[in-house]
Amino acid sequence: MTFLRPLFFLPLSIFALQAAGTLDAYLIDVEGGKAVLVVAPSGESLLIDDGWPGYGGRDNHRIVEAAKAAGLKQIDFLLISHYDIDHLGDVPALLAAFPVKHIIDNGSLRTPGAGFERRYEAFAEARDAMDHMTVKPGDKLPVKGVDITVVEAAAKGIQSALPGAGAPNPVCATTPPKAERASDHEDNMSIGLLFTLGKFRMLDLADLEAFYQYKLVCPNNLIGSVDVYNVSVHAQEKGISGVLEPAVRARVALVGNGPRKGGDPASWPILRNAPGMEDIWQAHFSVAGGKESNPPEDFIANLDPNCQGKWLKLSAQPDGSFTVTNGRNGFSKTYEARN
């Protein structure tokens, strides 16, 4: 479906974002679910997932708070990566709380049982009443000012290398693929995205698990290197393939974990020791990880399990440089462009 784009006057806050020329991404704390708000240099916005439902509307409140902090009057595109409860959230309630123009998804529900149908039906009713589109691998999202390529959707990935990618991945020869987990089929329906702004690249595969990651980078790396990797499945072990991490050579990993979900201790050494990795930033201190498997406190948005939902903010420049800021204490670190 082709989106309708009505003409309207842009608010002053949007012009300020255009002048800044940055790609901004807010990793919103939804307690081990997913909600990432991206604002392009054009001022157009993309929200990836809606966190959890319930909890007194907690996650929708945090999303709206982040949107207002970003100077937004509306969310232009809401992308639901897949239909697990911690990603689908309560979309009808979000639509009632804050304007959303368009919805993007991976198609109809194909994972029966476990309560999926009822949650999906409420979402689909709201989605079908507005402009929406379904994406497939290789598609480009219609967000102005940034290139966003779909690399995975509905358990299918890109089949040819992206520009600048395609080199053999030597790690594949010594790292066999993990088995596909049939019990987590919906995870692998995830929409995976590659963001490109000039020389800057960011990879977000939602909940894509190791078995499907393997196909994207073995035997050849179809994605290439990135600057930032928003780690799959909240950095649970099932989302760590051992072949993706060295292939993409991210300088920074962003982990959308909760205090007791994600940020698995077994994931830590693979991420920490991945080639090119400089820092890991997390939404939460991982209780299971302890001091040994967590980054320094300044790189963690929420230290206490009973937190106030602080976010991490990424701001990237077309020259490839970027800054990550901790919403809890204002600590930030700038990463200069690669040579």
KASULBEL-V61470 format. One record per pair of residues at least 6 apart in sequence whose ideal C-beta (glycine too) atoms are under 8 Angstrom apart, sorted by sequence separation. I is the first residue (numbers start at 1). J is the second residue. D is the distance in Angstrom with one decimal. If there is no record, write none. Layout:
I:J:D  I:J:D
//
This chain:
39:45:5.0  40:46:7.6  52:58:7.6  53:59:7.8  81:87:5.6  82:88:7.9  94:100:6.8  135:141:7.2  151:157:6.3  152:158:7.4  160:166:7.9  181:187:7.7  195:201:6.8  216:222:5.4  217:223:6.4  233:239:3.0  256:262:7.1  257:263:3.8  271:277:6.5  294:300:6.6  297:303:6.2  302:308:7.6  316:322:3.9  325:331:7.2  326:332:7.0  17:24:7.5  28:35:4.2  38:45:6.7  51:58:8.0  52:59:5.3  80:87:6.6  109:116:5.9  140:147:6.8  141:148:4.0  151:158:5.1  194:201:6.6  195:202:4.3  216:223:5.9  232:239:3.6  255:262:6.6  286:293:6.5  302:309:7.2  315:322:6.4  325:332:4.0  28:36:6.8  37:45:6.6  38:46:4.5  51:59:3.1  67:75:6.2  80:88:5.9  109:117:6.8  140:148:6.5  180:188:7.6  194:202:7.4  195:203:7.8  205:213:6.9  231:239:6.9  232:240:7.7  255:263:5.7  272:280:6.5  286:294:5.5  302:310:5.5  314:322:6.1  315:323:5.0  324:332:6.5  27:36:5.7  28:37:6.3  37:46:7.6  38:47:7.6  50:59:6.8  51:60:7.4  140:149:6.0  141:150:7.1  194:203:5.6  195:204:7.3  231:240:8.0  271:280:5.8  285:294:5.6  301:310:4.4  314:323:7.3  323:332:5.5  324:333:5.9  26:36:6.9  37:47:5.2  38:48:7.0  50:60:7.0  139:149:7.6  140:150:7.5  193:203:7.6  194:204:8.0  301:311:6.1  314:324:5.3  315:325:7.4  323:333:6.9  25:36:6.0  26:37:4.3  36:47:7.4  37:48:7.8  51:62:7.3  80:91:7.2  109:120:4.3  138:149:7.3  139:150:4.5  151:162:7.6  192:203:7.6  193:204:5.0  301:312:5.1  313:324:7.1  314:325:8.0  323:334:4.5  324:335:7.7  25:37:7.0  26:38:7.9  35:47:6.8  36:48:4.4  51:63:6.9  91:103:7.8  138:150:6.5  192:204:6.8  193:205:7.8  232:244:8.0  268:280:7.9  282:294:6.9  285:297:7.8  312:324:6.2  313:325:4.6  322:334:7.4  323:335:7.3  25:38:4.8  35:48:7.2  36:49:7.1  50:63:7.0  78:91:7.2  137:150:5.6  149:162:6.8  192:205:3.9  282:295:6.1  312:325:7.1  321:334:6.7  322:335:5.5  24:38:7.1  25:39:7.7  34:48:6.7  35:49:5.4  136:150:6.7  137:151:6.2  139:153:7.8  192:206:6.2  281:295:6.7  312:326:6.3  313:327:6.3  321:335:6.3  23:38:7.1  24:39:4.5  34:49:4.2  35:50:6.2  109:124:7.8  135:150:4.8  137:152:6.1  190:205:6.4  191:206:6.1  280:295:4.8  285:300:5.1  312:327:6.6  321:336:5.3  23:39:7.4  33:49:7.1  35:51:4.5  47:63:6.7  78:94:7.5  108:124:7.8  137:153:5.6  190:206:3.6  192:208:5.4  229:245:7.6  279:295:6.8  284:300:6.8  310:326:7.3  311:327:4.5  321:337:4.5  23:40:6.1  34:51:6.8  136:153:5.5  190:207:4.8  282:299:6.8  283:300:7.8  284:301:7.2  285:302:6.9  310:327:4.2  320:337:3.6  23:41:6.3  33:51:4.1  135:153:5.5  136:154:7.4  190:208:4.7  235:253:7.8  253:271:5.3  281:299:4.9  282:300:5.0  283:301:5.3  284:302:4.8  285:303:5.0  287:305:6.9  310:328:4.0  319:337:4.8  320:338:5.8  22:41:6.3  33:52:4.7  137:156:5.5  188:207:7.7  213:232:6.8  229:248:5.8  263:282:5.9  280:299:6.7  281:300:7.6  282:301:7.1  283:302:6.2  285:304:7.9  21:41:5.0  31:51:7.7  47:67:7.7  136:156:7.1  137:157:5.6  138:158:5.8  187:207:4.1  188:208:6.1  203:223:6.6  235:255:4.5  279:299:6.1  281:301:7.8  317:337:7.7  20:41:7.2  30:51:3.1  31:52:6.8  137:158:4.7  186:207:7.9  187:208:6.9  188:209:5.7  229:250:3.7  234:255:6.8  253:274:7.9  263:284:6.8  265:286:7.4  268:289:6.3  284:305:7.6  17:39:6.1  30:52:6.1  45:67:7.4  78:100:4.9  105:127:6.9  137:159:7.5  187:209:5.2  225:247:8.0  226:248:4.8  228:250:6.0  231:253:5.2  234:256:5.5  235:257:5.8  264:286:7.5  18:41:6.1  28:51:7.3  75:98:6.4  80:103:7.1  103:126:8.0  188:211:7.3  201:224:7.5  203:226:4.6  209:232:7.1  225:248:5.9  226:249:7.4  227:250:6.6  228:251:7.1  229:252:7.4  230:253:7.9  231:254:6.7  234:257:4.7  263:286:3.2  265:288:5.8  284:307:7.3  17:41:6.8  18:42:6.3  35:59:6.4  74:98:7.3  75:99:7.0  77:101:7.0  78:102:7.2  79:103:7.7  80:104:7.4  82:106:6.4  103:127:4.8  188:212:5.1  192:216:7.9  201:225:7.3  202:226:6.1  208:232:5.2  209:233:6.3  217:241:7.9  223:247:7.0  224:248:7.4  225:249:4.4  226:250:5.2  227:251:5.4  228:252:4.9  229:253:5.2  230:254:4.7  231:255:5.0  234:258:7.3  240:264:7.8  250:274:7.1  253:277:6.6  262:286:7.2  264:288:7.0  265:289:4.9  268:292:7.9  269:293:8.0  17:42:7.9  18:43:5.7  45:70:7.3  74:99:3.9  75:100:4.7  76:101:5.0  77:102:5.0  78:103:5.1  79:104:4.2  80:105:4.8  81:106:7.4  184:209:6.1  201:226:4.3  202:227:6.4  203:228:7.3  205:230:7.7  207:232:6.3  208:233:7.5  218:243:5.5  223:248:6.0  225:250:7.8  227:252:6.9  228:253:7.7  229:254:7.2  231:256:7.7  236:261:7.7  245:270:5.8  249:274:7.3  251:276:5.7  252:277:7.8  255:280:6.4  257:282:5.8  258:283:7.3  259:284:4.8  263:288:7.4  264:289:7.6  265:290:7.6  268:293:3.9  301:326:5.7  303:328:7.5  17:43:4.7  33:59:6.5  37:63:6.9  73:99:7.1  74:100:6.9  75:101:7.1  76:102:6.6  77:103:7.5  78:104:7.1  79:105:7.2  80:106:7.9  83:109:5.8  201:227:5.5  202:228:4.3  203:229:5.1  204:230:4.1  206:232:7.0  207:233:4.8  213:239:7.7  217:243:5.4  221:247:4.4  228:254:6.3  230:256:7.0  236:262:5.3  240:266:7.4  245:271:6.3  249:275:5.3  250:276:6.5  251:277:6.9  252:278:6.3  253:279:7.6  255:281:6.9  257:283:5.6  258:284:5.4  259:285:6.5  263:289:5.6  268:294:7.8  300:326:7.5  301:327:5.8  302:328:6.6  31:58:7.8  35:62:7.3  45:72:5.5  74:101:6.0  77:104:5.8  103:130:6.3  105:132:7.0  107:134:4.7  200:227:5.6  201:228:7.7  202:229:7.6  203:230:6.9  205:232:4.6  207:234:7.9  214:241:5.6  217:244:5.3  221:248:7.7  234:261:6.2  235:262:5.0  237:264:4.6  240:267:4.7  249:276:3.8  250:277:6.4  251:278:4.9  252:279:5.4  253:280:4.6  254:281:5.4  255:282:4.4  256:283:5.1  257:284:5.2  259:286:7.1  260:287:5.4  265:292:7.7  299:326:7.0  301:328:5.2  15:43:7.5  30:58:7.9  31:59:7.7  35:63:5.4  47:75:5.0  50:78:7.3  83:111:6.8  102:130:7.0  103:131:7.5  104:132:6.9  106:134:6.6  181:209:6.2  202:230:6.9  210:238:6.4  213:241:4.3  216:244:7.0  234:262:2.8  235:263:5.1  236:264:5.3  239:267:7.7  242:270:6.1  246:274:5.6  251:279:7.7  252:280:7.5  253:281:7.1  254:282:8.0  255:283:6.6  259:287:5.1  260:288:7.0  265:293:4.3  283:311:7.7  298:326:6.2  300:328:7.8  14:43:3.5  30:59:4.4  37:66:5.2  45:74:7.6  46:75:7.8  60:89:7.0  101:130:7.7  102:131:4.7  103:132:4.1  104:133:5.6  105:134:6.0  106:135:6.8  180:209:7.8  194:223:6.5  209:238:5.1  210:239:6.5  214:243:5.8  233:262:7.2  234:263:7.1  235:264:6.2  237:266:4.5  245:274:4.0  246:275:5.1  252:281:6.5  257:286:6.0  283:312:6.7  37:67:6.3  45:75:5.3  46:76:6.9  47:77:7.2  49:79:7.3  50:80:7.0  59:89:5.8  60:90:6.4  64:94:7.9  85:115:7.5  92:122:6.0  100:130:7.7  101:131:6.9  102:132:6.3  103:133:7.9  104:134:7.6  105:135:7.8  155:185:7.8  181:211:7.2  209:239:5.6  210:240:6.4  211:241:7.9  213:243:7.1  214:244:7.6  217:247:4.1  237:267:5.5  240:270:5.2  263:293:7.5  28:59:7.8  39:70:5.3  45:76:5.0  46:77:4.6  47:78:5.0  48:79:5.1  49:80:6.2  59:90:7.9  63:94:6.7  67:98:6.1  88:119:5.7  91:122:7.6  92:123:7.5  95:126:5.9  102:133:7.3  104:135:6.0  178:209:7.7  180:211:4.2  208:239:7.1  210:241:3.8  213:244:4.5  217:248:7.5  236:267:7.0  240:271:7.3  263:294:7.2  281:312:5.4  298:329:6.8  30:62:6.5  44:76:4.7  45:77:7.0  46:78:7.9  47:79:7.0  49:81:5.6  53:85:6.8  88:120:7.4  91:123:4.9  162:194:7.0  178:210:4.2  179:211:6.6  180:212:7.8  194:226:7.4  207:239:6.9  210:242:7.5  235:267:4.6  245:277:7.9  299:331:7.9  10:43:6.2  29:62:6.6  30:63:7.9  37:70:6.6  39:72:7.0  44:77:7.5  46:79:6.2  48:81:6.2  52:85:6.6  57:90:7.4  60:93:5.5  64:97:5.5  83:116:5.8  92:125:7.7  155:188:5.0  177:210:7.3  178:211:5.6  298:331:4.3  28:62:5.4  52:86:5.3  60:94:4.8  64:98:4.8  85:119:6.3  92:126:4.7  155:189:5.9  177:211:6.0  210:244:7.9  28:63:5.9  51:86:6.8  53:88:7.7  63:98:7.4  88:123:5.9  91:126:5.5  154:189:5.3  157:192:7.6  51:87:7.6  53:89:5.3  54:90:7.5  57:93:6.2  61:97:7.8  83:119:6.8  91:127:7.4  153:189:7.8  178:214:7.4  231:267:7.7  235:271:6.9  50:87:7.0  52:89:5.9  53:90:3.9  60:97:5.5  83:120:5.3  104:141:6.8  153:190:7.7  177:214:4.2  28:66:5.1  37:75:7.7  49:87:4.2  50:88:6.4  51:89:4.7  60:98:7.9  152:190:6.5  153:191:4.7  49:88:7.5  50:89:3.0  152:191:6.7  153:192:7.2  26:66:4.7  49:89:7.0  50:90:6.8  53:93:7.7  57:97:7.6  83:123:7.4  152:192:3.4  231:271:6.7  50:91:5.6  150:191:6.2  151:192:4.7  177:218:7.3  150:192:7.1  151:193:6.8  172:214:7.7  26:69:7.7  80:123:7.0  150:193:6.3  151:194:5.3  259:302:7.6  281:324:5.6  26:70:6.7  50:94:5.6  110:154:7.3  149:193:7.0  148:193:5.6  149:194:4.7  172:217:7.4  203:248:5.9  260:305:7.3  279:324:7.7  281:326:7.7  24:70:6.6  148:194:7.3  172:218:3.8  187:233:6.5  259:305:3.9  34:81:7.1  106:153:4.8  107:154:5.8  148:195:5.5  149:196:7.3  172:219:5.3  203:250:7.2  235:282:7.9  106:154:4.5  147:195:7.3  148:196:7.7  169:217:5.2  259:307:8.0  146:195:6.1  147:196:4.2  169:218:5.5  146:196:7.1  147:197:7.4  169:219:6.5  146:197:5.2  168:219:6.1  169:220:6.4  187:238:7.8  225:276:7.5  34:86:6.6  141:193:7.3  145:197:8.0  151:203:7.9  168:220:5.5  169:221:4.7  17:70:7.9  33:86:3.5  34:87:5.1  47:100:7.7  152:205:6.3  167:220:6.5  168:221:7.6  17:71:6.5  32:86:6.6  33:87:6.4  35:89:7.6  151:205:7.6  166:220:5.4  167:221:5.6  184:238:6.8  279:333:6.9  16:71:6.8  157:212:6.7  165:220:8.0  166:221:6.9  30:86:7.4  33:89:7.1  135:191:6.3  152:208:5.7  165:221:5.7  166:222:6.6  14:71:6.8  155:212:6.7  165:222:5.7  181:238:6.3  278:335:6.9  13:71:3.1  157:215:5.4  158:216:7.1  165:223:5.6  166:224:7.8  254:312:6.4  13:72:7.6  14:73:8.0  30:89:7.8  157:216:5.2  161:220:6.5  165:224:3.3  11:71:7.5  13:73:7.8  152:212:6.8  161:221:7.5  162:222:6.4  164:224:5.1  178:238:7.8  254:314:7.1  161:222:4.7  162:223:6.2  11:73:5.7  79:141:7.5  160:222:7.0  162:224:6.0  159:222:7.9  161:224:7.6  178:241:6.6  77:141:6.9  152:216:6.9  158:222:5.6  177:241:7.6  77:142:7.6  151:216:6.5  157:222:7.6  53:119:7.7  77:143:6.1  175:241:7.8  177:243:7.9  76:143:7.0  175:242:4.7  175:243:5.1  116:186:7.0  252:322:7.7  254:324:7.8  151:222:7.6  171:242:7.1  172:243:5.6  151:223:6.4  171:243:5.0  252:324:6.4  111:185:5.2  169:243:6.2  111:186:4.2  171:246:5.0  171:247:7.0  169:246:7.7  111:189:6.7  169:247:5.0  110:189:6.7  106:189:5.7  252:335:6.6  106:190:7.7  251:335:5.8  106:191:5.3  105:191:7.6  228:314:6.5  104:191:7.6  251:338:7.7  228:316:7.7  227:316:7.4  227:320:6.6  228:322:6.9  46:141:6.9  227:322:6.4  46:143:5.3  45:143:7.8  3:102:5.4  44:143:5.1  44:144:4.9  42:143:7.7  44:145:6.3  42:144:4.0  43:145:7.5  46:148:7.3  84:186:5.2  40:143:5.4  42:145:3.1  83:186:6.0  84:187:6.8  40:144:6.3  41:145:4.3  42:146:7.7  82:186:5.4  38:143:7.7  40:145:3.7  41:146:6.9  82:187:6.8  40:146:4.2  83:189:7.2  82:189:4.3  38:146:7.7  82:190:4.7  227:335:7.4  81:190:4.8  82:191:7.1  81:191:4.5  81:192:8.0  227:338:7.5  79:191:6.4  202:314:7.6  79:193:8.0  202:316:7.2  200:316:4.3  200:317:6.8  200:318:6.6  87:206:7.0  197:316:5.8  198:317:7.5  199:318:6.7  200:319:7.8  87:207:7.1  197:317:7.7  198:318:2.9  199:319:5.9  200:320:5.0  197:318:5.4  198:319:6.3  199:320:3.5  200:321:7.7  23:145:7.9  198:320:6.8  200:322:6.2  23:146:5.5  84:207:6.6  82:206:6.4  81:206:3.6  82:207:6.3  81:207:7.0  4:131:5.9  18:145:7.9  3:131:5.3  1:131:6.8  3:133:6.9  1:132:6.5  1:133:5.0  199:337:6.3  3:142:5.9  199:338:7.6  48:193:7.5  41:197:7.2  48:204:6.7  38:195:7.2  40:197:8.0  49:206:7.3  48:206:7.3  36:204:6.8  23:195:6.8  34:206:6.7  34:207:7.7  23:197:4.5  23:200:6.8  25:202:7.2  23:202:7.9  36:230:6.7  34:234:7.5  32:234:5.8  27:230:7.3  36:256:7.3  34:256:5.6  33:256:7.7  32:256:7.6  32:257:5.9  33:258:7.8  30:256:7.6  32:258:2.7  27:254:5.4  31:258:4.4  32:259:7.8  31:259:7.7  32:260:7.5  27:256:5.6  32:261:3.3  31:261:7.6  32:262:5.5  65:309:8.0  66:311:5.9  62:309:4.7  62:311:7.8  58:309:7.4  32:284:7.6  31:284:7.8  27:281:7.9  29:283:4.8  29:284:7.1  27:283:6.1  29:301:6.1  29:302:5.7  27:301:7.7  29:307:6.8  31:309:7.9  30:309:7.9  29:309:4.5  28:309:7.5  29:310:6.1  29:311:5.9  28:311:5.0  27:311:5.8  26:311:5.0  27:312:4.3  26:312:7.4  27:313:7.7  26:313:5.3  27:314:7.4  25:313:7.2  26:314:7.9  24:313:6.6  25:314:4.4  24:314:6.8  23:314:8.0  24:315:5.1  25:316:7.8  23:315:7.4  24:316:7.8  22:315:4.6  23:316:4.5  22:316:6.1  22:317:6.1  21:317:6.9  21:318:6.7
//
